[in-house]
């Protein structure tokens, strides 16, 4: 089994934000990957800590650290390996 994880960043304008626009964007990613042989599994959120930026000569902090999260779409496909359970 192979897996592929790609970032998913939905975009919308303030004037026309709706869940259907976001859904269409995800659907487009799924269709694009399925044409390449990948099967959609799920959308995941990955959180990470961004390290602070130190000041000059390590004195103080110019920018504090913070947490952020990213959305990633997870896909899978079968490998082309020959099964070891072939009947003789």
N, CA, C and O atoms as a GROMACS GRO file, in nm:
protein
  352
    1UNK      N    1   0.085  -0.118   0.000
    1UNK     CA    2   0.000   0.000   0.000
    1UNK      C    3   0.090   0.124   0.000
    1UNK      O    4   0.184   0.133   0.079
    2UNK      N    5   0.061   0.218  -0.087
    2UNK     CA    6   0.133   0.345  -0.092
    2UNK      C    7   0.042   0.455  -0.040
    2UNK      O    8  -0.080   0.447  -0.052
    3UNK      N    9   0.104   0.559   0.017
    3UNK     CA   10   0.028   0.674   0.066
    3UNK      C   11   0.088   0.801   0.008
    3UNK      O   12   0.208   0.809  -0.021
    4UNK      N   13   0.002   0.901  -0.010
    4UNK     CA   14   0.045   1.031  -0.058
    4UNK      C   15  -0.029   1.135   0.023
    4UNK      O   16  -0.150   1.125   0.042
    5UNK      N   17   0.044   1.235   0.072
    5UNK     CA   18  -0.017   1.342   0.152
    5UNK      C   19   0.017   1.474   0.085
    5UNK      O   20   0.134   1.505   0.061
    6UNK      N   21  -0.087   1.552   0.054
    6UNK     CA   22  -0.064   1.682  -0.010
    6UNK      C   23  -0.135   1.791   0.068
    6UNK      O   24  -0.241   1.767   0.126
    7UNK      N   25  -0.078   1.911   0.071
    7UNK     CA   26  -0.143   2.021   0.143
    7UNK      C   27  -0.275   2.060   0.078
    7UNK      O   28  -0.289   2.056  -0.045
    8UNK      N   29  -0.371   2.096   0.160
    8UNK     CA   30  -0.498   2.147   0.110
    8UNK      C   31  -0.525   2.280   0.178
    8UNK      O   32  -0.545   2.286   0.300
    9UNK      N   33  -0.525   2.386   0.099
    9UNK     CA   34  -0.554   2.519   0.151
    9UNK      C   35  -0.674   2.573   0.073
    9UNK      O   36  -0.662   2.609  -0.044
   10UNK      N   37  -0.787   2.577   0.138
   10UNK     CA   38  -0.907   2.630   0.075
   10UNK      C   39  -0.900   2.782   0.074
   10UNK      O   40  -0.853   2.844   0.169
   11UNK      N   41  -0.946   2.842  -0.035
   11UNK     CA   42  -0.947   2.988  -0.044
   11UNK      C   43  -1.087   3.036  -0.079
   11UNK      O   44  -1.159   2.971  -0.154
   12UNK      N   45  -1.124   3.149  -0.023
   12UNK     CA   46  -1.255   3.209  -0.050
   12UNK      C   47  -1.244   3.359  -0.034
   12UNK      O   48  -1.159   3.410   0.039
   13UNK      N   49  -1.330   3.429  -0.102
   13UNK     CA   50  -1.337   3.574  -0.090
   13UNK      C   51  -1.440   3.610   0.016
   13UNK      O   52  -1.536   3.535   0.037
   14UNK      N   53  -1.422   3.722   0.081
   14UNK     CA   54  -1.515   3.766   0.185
   14UNK      C   55  -1.658   3.777   0.131
   14UNK      O   56  -1.754   3.751   0.203
   15UNK      N   57  -1.671   3.817   0.005
   15UNK     CA   58  -1.804   3.841  -0.052
   15UNK      C   59  -1.881   3.712  -0.080
   15UNK      O   60  -2.004   3.714  -0.079
   16UNK      N   61  -1.811   3.601  -0.105
   16UNK     CA   62  -1.884   3.480  -0.146
   16UNK      C   63  -1.838   3.355  -0.072
   16UNK      O   64  -1.836   3.246  -0.129
   17UNK      N   65  -1.801   3.369   0.053
   17UNK     CA   66  -1.756   3.252   0.128
   17UNK      C   67  -1.876   3.161   0.158
   17UNK      O   68  -1.980   3.206   0.207
   18UNK      N   69  -1.858   3.033   0.129
   18UNK     CA   70  -1.962   2.935   0.160
   18UNK      C   71  -1.898   2.798   0.168
   18UNK      O   72  -1.791   2.774   0.112
   19UNK      N   73  -1.966   2.709   0.237
   19UNK     CA   74  -1.912   2.574   0.251
   19UNK      C   75  -1.911   2.502   0.117
   19UNK      O   76  -1.826   2.414   0.096
   20UNK      N   77  -2.001   2.536   0.026
   20UNK     CA   78  -2.003   2.468  -0.104
   20UNK      C   79  -1.880   2.505  -0.188
   20UNK      O   80  -1.830   2.422  -0.263
   21UNK      N   81  -1.830   2.628  -0.175
   21UNK     CA   82  -1.709   2.668  -0.247
   21UNK      C   83  -1.589   2.589  -0.195
   21UNK      O   84  -1.506   2.542  -0.273
   22UNK      N   85  -1.580   2.574  -0.064
   22UNK     CA   86  -1.471   2.497  -0.004
   22UNK      C   87  -1.482   2.351  -0.046
   22UNK      O   88  -1.381   2.289  -0.081
   23UNK      N   89  -1.602   2.296  -0.045
   23UNK     CA   90  -1.624   2.156  -0.085
   23UNK      C   91  -1.585   2.135  -0.231
   23UNK      O   92  -1.527   2.032  -0.264
   24UNK      N   93  -1.615   2.230  -0.317
   24UNK     CA   94  -1.578   2.219  -0.458
   24UNK      C   95  -1.426   2.216  -0.476
   24UNK      O   96  -1.374   2.143  -0.561
   25UNK      N   97  -1.355   2.294  -0.395
   25UNK     CA   98  -1.209   2.295  -0.403
   25UNK      C   99  -1.151   2.160  -0.361
   25UNK      O  100  -1.060   2.109  -0.426
   26UNK      N  101  -1.204   2.102  -0.254
   26UNK     CA  102  -1.158   1.970  -0.211
   26UNK      C  103  -1.195   1.865  -0.314
   26UNK      O  104  -1.114   1.776  -0.343
   27UNK      N  105  -1.314   1.873  -0.369
   27UNK     CA  106  -1.356   1.779  -0.472
   27UNK      C  107  -1.263   1.785  -0.594
   27UNK      O  108  -1.233   1.682  -0.654
   28UNK      N  109  -1.220   1.902  -0.629
   28UNK     CA  110  -1.128   1.919  -0.742
   28UNK      C  111  -0.994   1.849  -0.715
   28UNK      O  112  -0.939   1.784  -0.803
   29UNK      N  113  -0.943   1.864  -0.593
   29UNK     CA  114  -0.818   1.797  -0.556
   29UNK      C  115  -0.836   1.646  -0.563
   29UNK      O  116  -0.749   1.575  -0.614
   30UNK      N  117  -0.948   1.597  -0.512
   30UNK     CA  118  -0.974   1.453  -0.513
   30UNK      C  119  -0.984   1.401  -0.656
   30UNK      O  120  -0.928   1.296  -0.687
   31UNK      N  121  -1.054   1.472  -0.743
   31UNK     CA  122  -1.067   1.430  -0.882
   31UNK      C  123  -0.931   1.428  -0.953
   31UNK      O  124  -0.899   1.335  -1.026
   32UNK      N  125  -0.851   1.533  -0.930
   32UNK     CA  126  -0.718   1.540  -0.992
   32UNK      C  127  -0.632   1.421  -0.951
   32UNK      O  128  -0.566   1.360  -1.035
   33UNK      N  129  -0.633   1.387  -0.823
   33UNK     CA  130  -0.550   1.277  -0.774
   33UNK      C  131  -0.606   1.142  -0.818
   33UNK      O  132  -0.529   1.049  -0.842
   34UNK      N  133  -0.738   1.130  -0.828
   34UNK     CA  134  -0.796   1.002  -0.871
   34UNK      C  135  -0.761   0.972  -1.016
   34UNK      O  136  -0.747   0.856  -1.054
   35UNK      N  137  -0.746   1.076  -1.097
   35UNK     CA  138  -0.703   1.055  -1.236
   35UNK      C  139  -0.560   1.003  -1.243
   35UNK      O  140  -0.520   0.944  -1.344
   36UNK      N  141  -0.483   1.025  -1.136
   36UNK     CA  142  -0.346   0.975  -1.129
   36UNK      C  143  -0.338   0.839  -1.058
   36UNK      O  144  -0.229   0.787  -1.035
   37UNK      N  145  -0.455   0.783  -1.025
   37UNK     CA  146  -0.459   0.650  -0.964
   37UNK      C  147  -0.464   0.649  -0.812
   37UNK      O  148  -0.453   0.543  -0.752
   38UNK      N  149  -0.481   0.765  -0.749
   38UNK     CA  150  -0.484   0.773  -0.603
   38UNK      C  151  -0.628   0.774  -0.553
   38UNK      O  152  -0.715   0.836  -0.615
   39UNK      N  153  -0.653   0.706  -0.441
   39UNK     CA  154  -0.785   0.700  -0.379
   39UNK      C  155  -0.784   0.788  -0.254
   39UNK      O  156  -0.696   0.774  -0.168
   40UNK      N  157  -0.881   0.877  -0.243
   40UNK     CA  158  -0.891   0.968  -0.128
   40UNK      C  159  -0.925   0.891  -0.001
   40UNK      O  160  -1.015   0.807   0.000
   41UNK      N  161  -0.852   0.920   0.108
   41UNK     CA  162  -0.882   0.858   0.238
   41UNK      C  163  -0.949   0.957   0.332
   41UNK      O  164  -1.059   0.932   0.381
   42UNK      N  165  -0.882   1.071   0.356
   42UNK     CA  166  -0.938   1.167   0.453
   42UNK      C  167  -0.860   1.298   0.450
   42UNK      O  168  -0.754   1.308   0.390
   43UNK      N  169  -0.916   1.398   0.518
   43UNK     CA  170  -0.852   1.527   0.537
   43UNK      C  171  -0.806   1.531   0.682
   43UNK      O  172  -0.884   1.505   0.773
   44UNK      N  173  -0.680   1.565   0.703
   44UNK     CA  174  -0.622   1.568   0.838
   44UNK      C  175  -0.572   1.708   0.870
   44UNK      O  176  -0.538   1.785   0.781
   45UNK      N  177  -0.568   1.739   0.997
   45UNK     CA  178  -0.510   1.864   1.045
   45UNK      C  179  -0.379   1.831   1.115
   45UNK      O  180  -0.374   1.745   1.204
   46UNK      N  181  -0.272   1.899   1.076
   46UNK     CA  182  -0.140   1.876   1.135
   46UNK      C  183  -0.098   2.005   1.204
   46UNK      O  184  -0.087   2.110   1.140
   47UNK      N  185  -0.074   1.998   1.335
   47UNK     CA  186  -0.032   2.116   1.411
   47UNK      C  187   0.118   2.116   1.431
   47UNK      O  188   0.180   2.010   1.443
   48UNK      N  189   0.177   2.233   1.434
   48UNK     CA  190   0.320   2.245   1.455
   48UNK      C  191   0.351   2.374   1.530
   48UNK      O  192   0.274   2.469   1.527
   49UNK      N  193   0.464   2.374   1.598
   49UNK     CA  194   0.509   2.493   1.670
   49UNK      C  195   0.615   2.563   1.588
   49UNK      O  196   0.714   2.502   1.548
   50UNK      N  197   0.595   2.690   1.561
   50UNK     CA  198   0.692   2.772   1.489
   50UNK      C  199   0.784   2.837   1.592
   50UNK      O  200   0.739   2.909   1.681
   51UNK      N  201   0.912   2.810   1.579
   51UNK     CA  202   1.010   2.860   1.675
   51UNK      C  203   1.016   3.013   1.672
   51UNK      O  204   0.995   3.074   1.567
   52UNK      N  205   1.046   3.076   1.787
   52UNK     CA  206   1.058   3.221   1.789
   52UNK      C  207   1.183   3.267   1.712
   52UNK      O  208   1.278   3.192   1.695
   53UNK      N  209   1.180   3.392   1.666
   53UNK     CA  210   1.294   3.452   1.600
   53UNK      C  211   1.368   3.534   1.705
   53UNK      O  212   1.311   3.625   1.766
   54UNK      N  213   1.494   3.502   1.724
   54UNK     CA  214   1.575   3.571   1.825
   54UNK      C  215   1.614   3.711   1.777
   54UNK      O  216   1.622   3.737   1.658
   55UNK      N  217   1.636   3.798   1.873
   55UNK     CA  218   1.682   3.934   1.844
   55UNK      C  219   1.830   3.934   1.810
   55UNK      O  220   1.894   3.828   1.806
   56UNK      N  221   1.884   4.050   1.785
   56UNK     CA  222   2.026   4.065   1.753
   56UNK      C  223   2.113   4.011   1.866
   56UNK      O  224   2.090   4.042   1.983
   57UNK      N  225   2.210   3.932   1.832
   57UNK     CA  226   2.305   3.874   1.927
   57UNK      C  227   2.236   3.787   2.031
   57UNK      O  228   2.288   3.766   2.140
   58UNK      N  229   2.116   3.735   1.997
   58UNK     CA  230   2.044   3.647   2.088
   58UNK      C  231   1.976   3.718   2.203
   58UNK      O  232   1.932   3.653   2.298
   59UNK      N  233   1.968   3.849   2.197
   59UNK     CA  234   1.906   3.927   2.305
   59UNK      C  235   1.760   3.953   2.270
   59UNK      O  236   1.729   4.015   2.168
   60UNK      N  237   1.670   3.905   2.355
   60UNK     CA  238   1.528   3.927   2.332
   60UNK      C  239   1.474   3.847   2.214
   60UNK      O  240   1.546   3.771   2.150
   61UNK      N  241   1.347   3.867   2.188
   61UNK     CA  242   1.283   3.799   2.076
   61UNK      C  243   1.222   3.902   1.983
   61UNK      O  244   1.144   3.987   2.026
   62UNK      N  245   1.257   3.893   1.854
   62UNK     CA  246   1.196   3.983   1.758
   62UNK      C  247   1.054   3.938   1.725
   62UNK      O  248   0.966   4.019   1.699
   63UNK      N  249   1.035   3.805   1.726
   63UNK     CA  250   0.903   3.750   1.694
   63UNK      C  251   0.881   3.627   1.782
   63UNK      O  252   0.960   3.533   1.776
   64UNK      N  253   0.775   3.626   1.862
   64UNK     CA  254   0.753   3.510   1.950
   64UNK      C  255   0.713   3.385   1.873
   64UNK      O  256   0.665   3.394   1.760
   65UNK      N  257   0.733   3.270   1.936
   65UNK     CA  258   0.690   3.145   1.876
   65UNK      C  259   0.539   3.132   1.884
   65UNK      O  260   0.474   3.200   1.963
   66UNK      N  261   0.484   3.045   1.802
   66UNK     CA  262   0.339   3.026   1.801
   66UNK      C  263   0.304   2.890   1.740
   66UNK      O  264   0.384   2.829   1.670
   67UNK      N  265   0.181   2.846   1.769
   67UNK     CA  266   0.128   2.723   1.712
   67UNK      C  267   0.051   2.756   1.585
   67UNK      O  268  -0.013   2.861   1.576
   68UNK      N  269   0.059   2.668   1.488
   68UNK     CA  270  -0.020   2.682   1.365
   68UNK      C  271  -0.061   2.543   1.319
   68UNK      O  272  -0.003   2.443   1.362
   69UNK      N  273  -0.159   2.537   1.232
   69UNK     CA  274  -0.201   2.406   1.181
   69UNK      C  275  -0.222   2.414   1.030
   69UNK      O  276  -0.250   2.520   0.973
   70UNK      N  277  -0.207   2.300   0.968
   70UNK     CA  278  -0.222   2.287   0.824
   70UNK      C  279  -0.318   2.173   0.795
   70UNK      O  280  -0.325   2.076   0.871
   71UNK      N  281  -0.391   2.185   0.687
   71UNK     CA  282  -0.479   2.077   0.642
   71UNK      C  283  -0.407   2.001   0.531
   71UNK      O  284  -0.348   2.061   0.441
   72UNK      N  285  -0.412   1.870   0.538
   72UNK     CA  286  -0.352   1.786   0.434
   72UNK      C  287  -0.452   1.679   0.392
   72UNK      O  288  -0.526   1.625   0.474
   73UNK      N  289  -0.453   1.651   0.263
   73UNK     CA  290  -0.540   1.546   0.208
   73UNK      C  291  -0.456   1.419   0.196
   73UNK      O  292  -0.345   1.422   0.143
   74UNK      N  293  -0.510   1.308   0.244
   74UNK     CA  294  -0.440   1.181   0.244
   74UNK      C  295  -0.501   1.090   0.137
   74UNK      O  296  -0.623   1.072   0.131
   75UNK      N  297  -0.413   1.035   0.053
   75UNK     CA  298  -0.454   0.946  -0.055
   75UNK      C  299  -0.378   0.814  -0.043
   75UNK      O  300  -0.273   0.808   0.021
   76UNK      N  301  -0.431   0.710  -0.105
   76UNK     CA  302  -0.365   0.580  -0.104
   76UNK      C  303  -0.384   0.512  -0.240
   76UNK      O  304  -0.474   0.548  -0.316
   77UNK      N  305  -0.299   0.414  -0.268
   77UNK     CA  306  -0.320   0.326  -0.382
   77UNK      C  307  -0.246   0.197  -0.357
   77UNK      O  308  -0.147   0.192  -0.283
   78UNK      N  309  -0.296   0.092  -0.420
   78UNK     CA  310  -0.234  -0.039  -0.407
   78UNK      C  311  -0.098  -0.039  -0.476
   78UNK      O  312  -0.081   0.025  -0.580
   79UNK      N  313  -0.004  -0.111  -0.419
   79UNK     CA  314   0.125  -0.127  -0.484
   79UNK      C  315   0.113  -0.236  -0.590
   79UNK      O  316   0.021  -0.316  -0.586
   80UNK      N  317   0.205  -0.237  -0.683
   80UNK     CA  318   0.201  -0.335  -0.792
   80UNK      C  319   0.284  -0.458  -0.762
   80UNK      O  320   0.337  -0.522  -0.854
   81UNK      N  321   0.296  -0.491  -0.635
   81UNK     CA  322   0.372  -0.610  -0.597
   81UNK      C  323   0.292  -0.736  -0.623
   81UNK      O  324   0.169  -0.735  -0.614
   82UNK      N  325   0.360  -0.843  -0.656
   82UNK     CA  326   0.296  -0.973  -0.676
   82UNK      C  327   0.265  -1.031  -0.540
   82UNK      O  328   0.352  -1.039  -0.454
   83UNK      N  329   0.141  -1.072  -0.522
   83UNK     CA  330   0.100  -1.127  -0.394
   83UNK      C  331   0.171  -1.260  -0.368
   83UNK      O  332   0.191  -1.341  -0.458
   84UNK      N  333   0.208  -1.281  -0.242
   84UNK     CA  334   0.274  -1.406  -0.205
   84UNK      C  335   0.175  -1.520  -0.184
   84UNK      O  336   0.214  -1.632  -0.154
   85UNK      N  337   0.045  -1.490  -0.199
   85UNK     CA  338  -0.057  -1.592  -0.176
   85UNK      C  339  -0.115  -1.644  -0.308
   85UNK      O  340  -0.230  -1.687  -0.313
   86UNK      N  341  -0.035  -1.640  -0.414
   86UNK     CA  342  -0.081  -1.693  -0.542
   86UNK      C  343  -0.092  -1.844  -0.533
   86UNK      O  344   0.000  -1.911  -0.486
   87UNK      N  345  -0.206  -1.899  -0.580
   87UNK     CA  346  -0.227  -2.044  -0.578
   87UNK      C  347  -0.145  -2.110  -0.688
   87UNK      O  348  -0.136  -2.058  -0.799
   88UNK      N  349  -0.086  -2.223  -0.659
   88UNK     CA  350  -0.007  -2.298  -0.757
   88UNK      C  351  -0.092  -2.394  -0.831
   88UNK      O  352  -0.042  -2.466  -0.918
   0.00000   0.00000   0.00000
